[in-house]
Amino acid sequence: MSNNSPLVSIIMPCRNEERFIGQCLDSIIANDYPKDRLEILIGDGMSEDGTREIIEKYKKEHSFIKLFNNPKKIAPAAQNIGIRNSKGEIIMIMDAHSKYLNDYISKCIKYLKKYNVDNVGGIIITIPRESTVIAKAIALCLSHPFGAGNAYFRIGSKKQRLADTVPFGCYKKDVFKKIGFFNEKIKRGYEVDLNLRLREAGGKILLSPDIVSYYYVRSNFKDFLKHNFSNGFWVIYHFRFAARIFAWRHMVPLVFVSSLIGSGILAIFFPIFCWLFLSILSSYLLVNIYSSFKIARKEKNLKYSFILPAIFAAHHISYGLGSIFGSLKLFKIWN
């Protein structure tokens, strides 16, 4: 690409990313986009590990890397500070515990211009942070339609397509003048909320499968459950701050878990509901076991036939319980 390329501002929130920030920055620096047309603004949420020291070393070697404080310690706040202080005509949001192919930036810019869209993104390849079987099973769960629904950026796509959202995102800067910034009241799903506002304003979002990033997913089972619960909570609780549904796929765990709990309670008093409870549960288990077996066969590892059903169930149930708790908080039934 030539020096006539647009100036790109990469905004990267981070907090306690000592383990991943170095390889993330290395992958961005290795990109084929001209460095004199690039700035990286890293918003550190007051890290308590060695994250800042690592960033400072990169700053000394690369003048286009800048560091600023994010006292609110939440990603949307860092993104908003970065956007307001950016110089580029293109804004790219990047994640600190990810790494990117060396043509990631250039392809985003190319497609942003070629198709005259407002946001471009690609697919994420989910990588476990640990090498355990559980960690690998969690990554497989989040990359399969049974675990991620029709989120093409997670399950992959064979062709370019218009999408409801994309990971991270490469935006024309004037988008933020039209629709505003990230909603800092929404702690999970803020990027989905922004993309929904963009689409409501007539904007277009392009997903391209040849734009690839690698995302290091939480591999600890307890952290996996907590993260799912929080995601499920904010899928519902965000209605307090923004009256729009993220996507119908986000509602499926809520419906599933609510129907199980509801039919189970009713079955205690009305035996006929026992059949409804059993039909819901058995249908779920059949799909779960079938999906797990298909993955195990593809991965050529029979262990996943036994581990994945539990991982899928934990994923769906923790997400659904989070959504139920979000509903109780939203309607002030639980203070």
Secondary structure, DSSP 8 states (H G I E B T S, - for coil): --TTS--EEEEEEESS-TTTHHHHHHHHHTSSS-GGGEEEEEEE---SSSHHHHHHHHHHH-TTEEEEE-TT-SHHHHHHHHHHT---SEEEE--TTEEE-TTHHHHHHHHHHHTT-SEEEEEEEEEESS-SHHHHHHHHHTTSHHHHTT-HHHH--SS-EE-S--SS-EEETHHHHHH----TT-SSSHHHHHHHHHHHTT--EEEEEEEEEEEEE--SHHHHHHHHHHHHHHHHHGGGT--S-S-GGGGHHHHHHHHHHHHHHHHHH-THHHHHHHHHHHHHHHHHHHHHHHHHHHHT-THHHHHHHHHHHHHHHHHHHHHHHHHHHHTTS--
